[in-house]
Structure formats: C-alpha cells, structure tokens
Amino acid sequence: MNFTRWSARLPGTQRRAAARDDRSPVPSARAEYAQPETGPCPPDGDTHHDTPGDKSGDTHHDTHGEPPWDRGPALEDLSARDILGQLPALVALVYGPDHRIAYVNDAYVAAFGPRPAGATAAEAMPELTELSLLPLMDQVLRSGTPRTVKSRKVRNGNSYTVTCTPVHRDSDGETDGRDGDGNKKQNKGSRIGKNRNEGSEGGVLVYAVDVTDHAEAAERLRASERRHRETAVTLQRSLLPQELEQPDDLRIAATYQPGGTDAAVGGDWYDVITLGAGRTALVIGDVMGRGVRAAAVMGQLRTAVRAYARLDLPPHEVLQLLDGLAAEIDASQIATCAYAVHDPNEGRLVYASAGHLPILVCHEDGTVHRAEDPTGPPLGTGGWIHTSGTIALPPGSTAVLYTDGLVERRSEDIDEGVAALERALSGAKGSPQVVCDRLIRSLGVTAEHDDDVAVLVVQHPARTGANAELFHNASLDLLGGIEAAPRARAFATGVLTSWRFPVELCDLGVLAAGELVANSLKHGTPPMRLGLRRTDRRLIIEVTDGDDHLPRRRRADPADEAGRGISIVATIATSWGSRRTPGGGKAVWCEFTLPQ
C-alpha cells in the first residue's frame, strides 16, 4: 500500500487543489506575494535578476524568476511518512470498515509496541479498546467528521487526548506528478470534480497526545478539593448538635444539607436548648458567605447563643447580646438569627428575629400562620433595639424554622418561596422527621442544590387517653403572710400524693416547695404563686413573685439563721434555676427526674 497516497481531512482546513498552470492569474503556493524588482541580493552578491520570459538565466532560478532562498519546499514535496514519523504524539492510520492498520509512527511503537500492517485494530491494537475508540472511529468513518475525546486512561496508567480524523485514499487509477515546468498534473483517472468518496477507500487517522501529567495534576487537584470539602463539612457538622435535645412537651427533628459539590460549605446552623422548668429555646441562623471561615463564625455564634440561653433571658435580649458579639467576631460577616422560647404553660412561642425569615406554624386543621414583626436587621450591624413577639403554638400544631437556602431561588422572589413552603407545610403530616423530609422534597432541594439548607421542625403533640394522664398542672396563689407557707406545703402534699408519686419523692417535693415559698415570702413581693407540673419524665416546682431580684446560692455560716433555702433545694433537686418574667418579677424553679 502506497502510504503517500493518503491525505488527511483535518478540521478547519481545506486540501489544496492541483497546482495551478501558467495561465492562472493567482501566484503559486509559497509565492503568494510578488517579489519587488529590487529584492534582496543573493548570498554571493549576485545582483542579476531574470525576467519572467527569460529561460536561459541562472539555473538556480525557477520558471517564475523567484530566487530559491525566498521559497520554502511545497507541501506536495514533503513526505507524510517523514512528518508523522518525527512527531512526539502517537499517530496511527487505519483503513476500511475493519480499521486495518496501515501505519503507526515511532512514538506509537515506543508507547505500545509494533503493530503489524493489515491486521485489524480490534485484534492488534487493544489500547484502542481500552480508550473506547473503536465505536468513535466507526462514527468518524461514517460521518466524515472529526471527533476528539479528552484524558482517556489506558491500562498502563497513562492518559491520552485522542483526535480521530477521517482520511481518504486516491483510487489506484489516479496518479499525480509534475510537468517540466514544475506544475502538478493529473492523468485520465483524476478525481477532480468528483465526490471525494467516489473511487476512494475511507480510513481514520488516530492522533493521541500523552496528557498523563496534566491528568494526574487535575486528579490531585480534585482530590485536594474533595478533602477540603470533606474537612469543611466535617467542621460544620461537628459544630452542629450531634443529637437534638428532646423536651418533654415537644417533638423535634432537624436537617442540614450542604449546598452543591464544591468545598464552599455555608454557615447555616440550628440548635435546641432546654432551659429548665419545661421551657425550650429554638434557634436557627445563617452566616452569609461560604467556606471554612463562615463555618467557624457560625460555630462561635452557636456557642455564644447557648451561653446566653443559660442566662434564661428573653429572646430580644439574647439577640441584643449576640449582635454585639457578632461585630466583634468579624464585622465583615453578616449573620441572621431567629431565637424562640416555648413555655408549655403558655402554649405559644416568644421569639425575636435578626434579619431572619419568618417562623411558620401549621395548626391541626392545616391552616398556616406566619410570624410577623418584630424583625430587626442582621447581627453585627449594631444600633438596633430588638424586641420580642409571640405566635401561638397550641397542642397539635407544628412550627418550622428554616434558612433561606430552602426557599430562595434566583428565578423568583423569596416571598414566592415562602408561600410555596406554606403550601407544602399545610399538607405535611407525620412525625417531625417525615415533615422535614417532605418539605425538603417539596421545595426541590437535591444533592446538587447550590445553597446550604437547614430546617428545624417542632411539633407540640396533642395528647389524649393514657398518654395525657402523664401530664398534669396544678397551681396555688399565695395570699396572706407567713400563714401561706403551711398552706403551700399542704397543697403540695395533696397534689403529689394524687399523682401517685413514691413517698420519698413526695417528701422531697414538699420540702423543695416549702423552701421556695419561704424564700419568696421573705425576699419577694406579691403577687406570689406556687406551680406544680408533672410530665412523663420529671416533676417541676416553680414559685413566682413580683420582685425581679434573682436569688443566688451561697454558703451560709454556722451562726447564720437564714441563707440555706436555695442550697437545700440545689442539693435535693436534679436541677434548679431562676429567671426574670415579662412585665417584672421573677420565677424560681427546681426539677426532679422521675424514676423509670
């Protein structure tokens, strides 16, 4: 087979036609620009120039009078075998529908070994099978269109970018040559004017460039990005609650989903904090921005919220403290937060918001209410006095706290996303985790979602039957003077006995109630009230009065006649605490864990 009679159809180029004759007004190749009459002198200093009609001049001049040092070799004069053989890239030429081997260059032999001419590529070139090129070569042969595949790996570990280009071979009856004037000529079998596939046999030129170094560098970069992302996600997840606290009166579930597949995780977070006396704090927040820095700021804010929550402050005061701290942590980071407190005795959420999206509450009949004002600016802006609002959370209702990744889309207003969430929530039934998953699906959040999403679902279950018997409340207004103390002890004895507590627990409960009442009578002001509450897990005793001075535990000297009441309560109870109540006054409480 005469290899020089194959020509490549390279993309973006056209095959040069046969050499033009002397009558053509267009100059020949390599002489497309006319030479000036006073051109440069030859190297030996000869200034003689031939005229176009002079045939007897210097034999070193061609028929057009062009100096040979101004003209390179014509493409038709070059050997394709020599050109392809010296390329550092891998080149293989195959022909026919079976892709029989016509030629492989030295670089191909060095990479994969010699290949016998005439053998099929499927049998003699297993590397093409590893690169999945055979179907592509069939397609190129049929369509006559070049195709390229990038960074394909073979068994030895090297990677190649391969281009398959269609080629054709002139029929056996076709020859070409040059006449005496150096012009290209064709015989009777010339294919000029015919379709290129007539009288020809198709083939494919396989051109492969070794990109192993680039592929390995890209893989190292991808691996580094995966490790970076895993580190960031691990950091963020470690800063989120590992296990949600489950209050006696609420059922809670949460979901966090990082956005996209890059390493830039966000600063979305949530938390559930039991405050004592049956009260629970619910927190949702979002640090704007992406990456480890946002996650680190989020972790600091979450830690601060837990510390401030232990002070049992109203929600707006917690956000006021958090606002100042956020500016100190990083003034360039904008963060939003919603903080709400649930009190089972009141059946509502008391909340404050710093630039965060509104809390949604779905009632048992499916109606959804949106928490309205007050909403202040994001944390860290300073100069704003936050206030608290309330929204009802009766038995049988569900509250949802969420970040903007759940409802915000580039193609629509965020209010439309919140409305879509309301519709999804109105039909969501089941456990908190089921509701959480359904909201995620209904809002179209997938693993490829481009923003972080945090959702906190809180249910206040409606209890009936035997389950309801585990939850009781009893209270007594403390009227009069010192005679209120024995009345309080008698009331506590009767209630605890009716709740069928063990005798030891009844005695401890009566003792704690008596000490708290005595402390209130001595240091507090009216109105005073004793409250007893039992759940399926604990007994809660609480005394409220009109004085806002919070008691503290102190060590009493042996000669002191007072100062031991709070120490006694702290010793016998599982936990105790105090807080200021809205409108002035305070509440002092203690808890006893029930035996299981």
C-alpha positions in Angstrom: 0.0 0.0 0.0 1.4 3.4 -1.0 1.0 5.5 2.2 1.9 8.7 0.4 -1.4 8.5 -1.5 -3.4 9.0 1.7 -4.3 12.6 2.7 -5.9 13.8 5.9 -9.1 15.8 6.1 -8.0 18.0 9.0 -10.7 20.1 10.8 -10.8 23.7 9.8 -8.5 23.3 6.7 -9.1 22.6 3.1 -7.0 20.4 0.9 -5.0 22.4 -1.7 -6.2 21.8 -5.2 -3.9 20.6 -8.0 -1.1 23.0 -8.9 -2.3 25.9 -11.0 -1.0 26.3 -14.6 1.0 29.2 -16.0 -2.2 30.8 -17.2 -3.6 31.2 -13.7 -3.6 34.8 -12.5 -3.1 33.6 -9.0 0.6 33.1 -8.0 1.7 29.6 -7.0 2.0 28.4 -3.4 4.8 29.8 -1.4 4.9 32.8 -3.8 1.6 34.4 -2.9 3.2 37.8 -2.6 5.0 39.2 -5.6 8.7 40.0 -5.1 9.9 43.5 -5.8 12.2 44.0 -8.8 14.9 45.3 -6.5 14.7 42.5 -4.0 17.4 41.3 -1.7 20.7 40.2 -3.2 21.6 36.5 -3.2 24.2 35.4 -0.6 27.1 35.5 -3.1 26.3 39.1 -4.0 25.0 38.4 -7.5 22.6 41.2 -8.5 21.4 39.5 -11.7 17.6 39.1 -11.9 15.8 37.1 -14.5 12.8 38.4 -16.3 9.6 36.2 -16.4 10.3 35.4 -20.0 14.0 34.6 -19.7 14.6 30.8 -19.8 18.4 31.0 -20.1 19.2 32.6 -16.9 20.8 31.2 -13.8 19.7 27.6 -13.4 19.1 28.2 -9.7 16.1 30.4 -10.6 12.7 28.8 -11.2 10.5 29.5 -14.2 8.8 32.5 -12.5 12.1 34.2 -11.7 11.8 33.7 -8.0 15.0 33.3 -6.0 15.2 29.8 -4.4 16.3 31.3 -1.0 13.0 33.1 -0.7 10.8 30.0 -1.2 10.4 27.0 1.1 9.5 23.5 0.0 6.0 23.0 -1.2 3.7 20.8 0.9 3.4 18.4 -2.0 7.1 17.9 -2.0 7.1 16.7 1.7 6.8 13.1 2.7 3.8 12.5 5.1 5.7 9.4 6.5 8.6 11.6 7.5 6.5 14.2 9.0 4.3 11.9 11.1 7.2 9.7 12.0 9.0 12.5 13.7 6.0 13.7 15.7 6.2 13.2 19.5 2.5 12.4 19.5 1.2 9.0 18.8 -0.1 8.5 15.2 -1.8 5.5 13.7 -3.5 5.2 10.3 -6.2 2.6 9.8 -8.4 2.0 6.7 -11.6 0.2 5.8 -14.6 -0.7 7.9 -12.5 -3.2 9.9 -9.9 -0.5 10.7 -7.0 -2.4 9.3 -3.6 -1.0 10.3 -1.8 1.0 7.6 0.8 2.8 9.6 2.0 3.6 13.2 4.7 6.1 13.9 7.8 5.7 16.1 6.1 7.3 19.1 3.2 4.9 18.9 5.6 1.9 18.7 7.6 3.2 21.7 4.4 3.5 23.7 2.6 0.3 22.7 5.0 -1.7 20.6 5.0 -2.5 16.9 1.7 -3.2 15.1 1.5 -5.5 12.1 0.3 -3.8 8.9 -3.0 -5.2 7.6 -4.2 -6.5 11.0 -7.5 -5.2 12.4 -7.4 -2.6 15.2 -9.7 -4.8 17.3 -7.2 -7.6 17.2 -3.8 -5.9 17.2 -4.5 -2.6 19.0 -6.0 -3.4 22.4 -5.1 0.1 23.6 -7.8 1.5 21.3 -10.4 -0.8 23.0 -9.1 0.5 26.5 -9.6 4.0 25.2 -13.1 3.1 23.9 -12.2 4.5 20.5 -13.4 1.8 18.2 -17.1 2.9 18.2 -15.9 6.5 17.8 -13.8 5.5 14.8 -16.8 3.8 13.2 -18.7 7.1 13.7 -15.9 9.2 12.2 -15.7 6.8 9.2 -19.4 7.0 8.5 -19.9 10.7 9.1 -16.6 12.1 7.8 -16.5 14.4 10.8 -13.5 14.5 13.2 -14.1 13.6 16.9 -12.0 14.2 20.0 -12.0 12.6 23.4 -10.1 14.0 26.3 -8.0 12.4 29.0 -8.8 8.8 28.5 -6.7 6.4 30.6 -5.2 3.0 29.4 -4.2 0.0 31.5 -0.6 1.1 32.0 -1.8 4.3 33.7 -1.1 6.8 31.0 -3.8 9.2 29.9 -4.3 10.4 26.3 -6.3 13.0 24.5 -7.2 11.5 21.1 -8.4 13.0 17.9 -9.8 10.7 15.2 -9.8 12.4 11.8 -11.3 11.0 8.6 -8.9 10.4 5.6 -9.3 9.0 2.1 -7.0 7.2 -0.4 -7.0 8.0 -4.1 -8.1 5.2 -6.4 -5.4 3.0 -8.0 -6.1 4.6 -11.4 -5.2 8.0 -10.2 -1.6 9.4 -10.3 -0.1 12.7 -9.9 3.2 14.2 -10.9 4.8 17.4 -12.2 5.3 18.5 -15.7 8.5 20.0 -17.0 7.6 23.4 -15.6 7.1 22.0 -12.1 3.3 22.2 -12.3 1.2 19.4 -10.9 -0.7 17.3 -13.5 -3.3 14.6 -13.4 -3.9 11.7 -15.7 -7.3 10.5 -17.0 -8.1 8.9 -13.7 -8.0 12.2 -11.9 -10.9 12.6 -9.3 -11.1 16.4 -9.7 -14.7 17.4 -9.9 -15.9 14.1 -8.4 -17.3 13.4 -4.9 -14.3 12.6 -2.7 -15.8 9.3 -1.7 -16.1 8.1 -5.2 -13.3 5.7 -6.2 -11.7 6.1 -2.8 -11.4 3.9 0.3 -12.0 5.6 3.7 -9.8 5.5 6.7 -9.2 7.1 10.1 -6.1 8.9 11.4 -5.7 8.5 15.1 -3.7 11.2 16.8 -3.0 10.8 20.5 -1.3 13.2 22.8 0.1 12.0 26.2 -1.6 14.1 28.9 -0.7 11.9 31.8 1.0 14.7 33.8 -2.0 17.0 33.2 -4.5 14.3 34.1 -2.6 13.4 37.3 -2.3 17.1 38.3 -6.1 17.5 37.7 -6.8 14.4 39.7 -4.6 15.7 42.6 -6.5 19.0 42.4 -9.8 17.2 42.5 -8.7 15.0 45.4 -7.5 18.1 47.2 -10.8 19.8 46.7 -12.6 16.7 47.9 -10.5 16.7 51.1 -11.1 20.4 51.6 -14.8 20.0 51.2 -14.9 17.0 53.5 -12.9 18.9 56.1 -15.2 21.9 55.8 -18.4 19.7 56.0 -16.9 17.8 58.9 -16.1 21.0 60.7 -19.6 22.4 60.2 -21.3 19.2 61.2 -19.2 18.9 64.3 -20.3 22.4 65.2 -24.0 21.5 64.8 -25.8 19.5 67.5 -24.7 15.9 67.3 -28.0 14.8 68.9 -31.0 17.1 69.3 -32.4 17.6 72.8 -36.0 16.3 73.0 -38.0 18.3 75.5 -40.9 16.6 77.4 -43.6 18.6 75.6 -42.2 18.8 72.1 -41.0 16.5 69.3 -38.2 17.9 67.2 -36.3 17.0 64.1 -33.7 18.9 62.0 -31.9 18.5 58.7 -28.8 20.2 57.4 -27.7 19.8 53.7 -24.6 21.5 52.4 -25.0 23.1 49.0 -23.5 21.8 45.8 -20.4 19.6 45.5 -17.7 22.2 45.9 -15.7 22.9 49.0 -17.5 26.1 49.9 -19.9 25.0 52.6 -22.0 27.7 54.2 -22.8 28.8 57.7 -26.3 27.6 58.3 -27.0 26.2 61.8 -29.7 25.3 64.3 -29.9 24.4 67.9 -32.4 23.2 70.6 -31.7 24.2 74.2 -33.6 23.1 77.3 -33.9 26.0 79.7 -35.5 24.2 82.6 -39.0 24.3 84.1 -40.2 22.7 80.9 -39.2 25.7 78.7 -37.2 25.2 75.4 -35.2 27.5 73.3 -35.2 27.0 69.5 -32.5 28.6 67.4 -31.9 28.9 63.6 -29.2 31.0 62.0 -27.3 31.7 58.8 -23.9 33.2 58.4 -23.6 34.7 54.9 -20.8 33.6 52.7 -19.1 30.3 52.1 -16.2 28.2 53.2 -14.5 27.3 56.4 -14.5 30.9 57.6 -18.3 31.1 57.6 -18.5 27.7 59.4 -16.0 29.0 62.0 -18.1 32.2 62.6 -21.2 30.0 62.8 -19.6 27.8 65.5 -18.7 30.9 67.6 -22.2 32.3 67.4 -23.8 29.0 68.2 -21.6 28.6 71.3 -22.5 32.2 72.4 -26.2 31.5 71.9 -26.0 28.5 74.2 -24.2 30.6 76.8 -26.7 33.4 76.7 -29.6 31.0 76.7 -28.4 29.6 80.1 -29.0 33.1 81.5 -32.7 32.4 80.7 -33.0 35.9 79.1 -36.0 37.0 76.9 -35.3 36.4 73.2 -34.7 40.0 72.3 -32.1 40.4 75.0 -30.3 37.3 73.7 -30.2 38.8 70.2 -29.0 42.1 71.6 -26.0 40.4 73.2 -25.4 38.3 70.1 -25.5 41.4 67.9 -22.5 43.0 69.8 -20.6 39.7 69.8 -21.1 39.2 66.0 -19.5 42.6 65.3 -16.5 41.7 67.5 -16.0 38.3 65.8 -16.0 39.5 62.2 -17.6 42.8 61.2 -17.5 41.8 57.5 -19.6 38.7 58.1 -23.3 39.2 58.0 -25.4 36.7 60.0 -29.1 36.3 60.6 -30.7 34.5 63.5 -34.2 33.7 64.9 -34.4 32.8 68.6 -37.7 31.5 70.1 -38.7 30.1 73.5 -41.5 27.7 74.1 -43.3 27.6 77.5 -45.7 24.6 77.9 -47.8 26.6 80.4 -48.5 29.3 77.9 -48.9 27.4 74.6 -47.0 29.9 72.5 -43.6 30.8 71.1 -42.0 34.0 72.2 -39.4 34.9 69.6 -37.1 37.6 68.2 -35.5 37.8 64.8 -32.4 39.5 63.5 -32.9 39.6 59.7 -34.1 36.1 59.5 -37.0 34.6 57.6 -40.4 34.3 59.5 -41.3 31.3 61.6 -44.2 29.3 60.2 -46.8 27.5 62.4 -49.3 25.0 60.9 -52.3 24.3 63.1 -54.1 21.0 63.4 -56.7 21.9 60.8 -54.0 22.7 58.2 -54.0 26.5 58.4 -50.6 28.1 58.3 -49.7 31.3 60.2 -46.6 33.3 59.6 -44.8 35.1 62.4 -44.8 38.8 61.6 -42.9 41.7 63.2 -40.8 42.3 65.1 -37.8 41.6 62.8 -34.6 43.6 63.2 -31.5 43.9 61.0 -28.9 41.1 60.7 -26.5 40.5 63.5 -23.4 42.7 63.7 -25.0 45.9 62.3 -25.4 47.5 65.7 -27.5 50.4 66.7 -30.8 48.5 66.8 -33.0 47.7 69.8 -34.5 44.3 69.3 -38.0 43.4 70.6 -39.8 40.1 71.1 -43.1 38.9 69.5 -45.4 35.9 70.1 -47.1 33.3 67.9 -49.4 30.6 69.2 -48.3 27.0 69.3 -51.2 25.1 70.7 -51.3 21.3 71.0 -51.4 19.6 67.6 -49.5 22.3 65.8 -46.2 22.3 64.0 -43.6 25.1 63.8 -40.9 25.3 61.1 -37.7 27.3 61.4 -35.5 27.4 58.2 -32.8 29.2 56.4 -33.0 31.0 53.0 -31.5 28.1 51.1 -34.8 26.3 51.4 -37.0 29.0 49.8 -34.7 31.3 47.8 -34.3 30.8 44.1 -32.6 33.0 41.5 -35.6 32.9 39.2 -38.2 34.1 41.7 -38.9 36.4 44.6 -38.2 35.0 48.0 -41.8 35.7 49.1 -42.9 33.2 46.5 -40.6 30.6 48.0 -42.0 31.2 51.5 -45.5 30.9 50.0 -44.5 27.6 48.5 -43.2 26.4 51.8 -46.5 27.4 53.5 -48.4 25.2 50.9 -46.1 22.3 51.5 -46.4 22.6 55.3 -50.2 22.7 55.2 -50.3 19.2 53.7 -47.3 17.7 55.6 -48.3 15.1 58.2 -46.5 12.6 60.3 -43.5 12.7 62.6 -41.2 15.7 62.6 -38.6 13.9 60.6 -41.2 12.9 58.0 -42.4 16.5 57.8 -38.8 17.7 57.5 -38.0 15.3 54.6 -41.3 16.2 52.8 -40.5 19.9 53.0 -37.1 19.3 51.5 -38.5 17.3 48.6 -41.5 19.7 48.0 -39.2 22.7 47.7 -37.0 20.8 45.2 -33.8 20.6 47.3 -31.4 18.0 45.9 -27.8 17.0 46.4 -26.9 19.5 43.6 -28.7 22.4 45.3 -26.4 25.4 45.2 -27.1 26.7 48.7 -26.9 25.2 52.2 -30.2 24.3 53.8 -31.1 24.0 57.5 -34.6 23.1 58.6 -35.9 22.7 62.2 -39.4 21.1 62.7 -41.0 21.4 66.1 -44.3 19.6 66.9 -46.4 20.2 70.0 -48.3 17.0 70.1 -52.0 16.8 71.3 -52.2 14.1 74.0 -55.2 12.1 74.7 -56.1 9.0 76.7 -53.5 7.3 78.9 -50.7 9.5 77.5 -52.5 12.6 78.7 -52.6 11.3 82.2 -48.8 11.6 82.4 -49.0 15.4 82.1 -50.7 17.4 84.8 -50.6 21.0 86.1 -51.6 22.4 89.5 -51.2 25.9 91.0 -51.9 27.9 94.1 -52.0 31.7 94.7 -50.0 32.5 97.8 -52.2 35.0 99.7 -51.6 36.5 103.1 -48.5 36.5 105.2 -46.4 33.8 106.8 -49.5 31.5 107.0 -49.2 31.0 103.3 -46.2 28.7 103.9 -48.1 25.9 105.6 -50.9 26.2 103.1 -48.4 25.7 100.3 -46.9 22.6 101.9 -50.3 21.1 102.4 -51.3 21.8 98.8 -48.1 20.2 97.5 -48.6 17.1 99.7 -52.1 16.6 98.4 -51.2 17.1 94.7 -48.1 14.9 94.7 -50.0 12.2 96.5 -52.8 12.3 94.0 -50.2 12.0 91.2 -49.2 8.7 92.9 -45.5 9.5 93.3 -43.4 7.4 95.6 -43.3 8.6 99.2 -39.7 9.6 99.1 -40.3 11.8 96.0 -43.4 13.3 97.6 -41.4 14.2 100.7 -38.6 15.8 98.6 -41.1 17.7 96.5 -42.9 19.1 99.6 -39.6 20.1 101.1 -38.5 21.9 98.0 -41.8 23.6 97.6 -41.7 24.8 101.2 -38.2 26.3 100.8 -39.0 28.1 97.6 -42.2 29.6 99.1 -40.4 30.6 102.2 -37.7 32.3 100.2 -40.3 34.2 98.1 -42.2 35.2 101.2 -39.1 36.6 102.8 -37.4 38.4 99.8 -40.2 38.7 97.2 -43.3 40.9 96.7 -46.9 40.0 95.7 -48.4 38.6 93.6 -47.0 35.1 94.5 -47.9 31.8 93.0 -46.8 28.2 93.5 -47.0 25.9 90.4 -46.6 22.2 90.2 -46.2 20.3 86.9 -45.5 16.7 86.0 -44.5 15.3 82.7 -43.7 11.7 81.7 -40.1 12.3 82.8 -39.9 14.9 85.6 -41.6 16.9 88.4 -41.3 20.6 88.1 -41.9 23.0 91.0 -41.9 26.8 90.4 -42.7 29.9 92.5 -43.2 33.3 91.0 -43.4 36.7 92.7 -43.3 40.4 91.8 -39.7 41.2 92.8 -37.0 40.9 90.0 -34.1 40.3 92.3 -32.8 36.8 91.4 -31.6 34.6 94.2 -28.2 33.0 94.3 -26.8 30.1 96.1 -24.3 31.0 98.8 -22.5 29.3 101.6 -24.2 30.1 105.0 -22.0 30.4 108.1 -22.9 28.2 111.1 -24.2 31.2 113.0 -26.5 32.4 110.2 -30.2 31.9 110.8 -31.0 32.2 107.0 -29.5 31.7 103.6 -29.8 27.9 103.4 -33.0 27.6 101.5 -31.6 27.7 97.9 -28.7 25.5 99.0 -31.1 22.8 100.3 -33.1 23.0 97.0 -30.0 22.7 94.9 -28.9 19.7 97.0 -32.0 17.6 96.8 -33.3 18.5 93.3 -31.9 17.3 90.0 -31.6 21.0 88.8 -32.7 24.4 89.7 -32.7 28.0 88.3 -34.3 31.4 88.2 -35.3 33.9 85.6 -37.0 37.3 85.2 -40.6 37.2 84.0 -42.1 39.5 81.4 -43.6 42.6 83.0 -41.4 42.4 86.0 -40.9 39.8 88.7 -39.1 36.5 88.8 -39.6 32.8 88.8 -37.5 30.3 90.8 -37.8 26.6 89.9 -36.4 23.2 90.5 -36.8 19.8 88.8 -36.8 16.1 90.0 -36.3 13.4 87.5 -38.9 10.7 87.8 -37.9 7.1 88.2 -38.4 5.0 85.1 
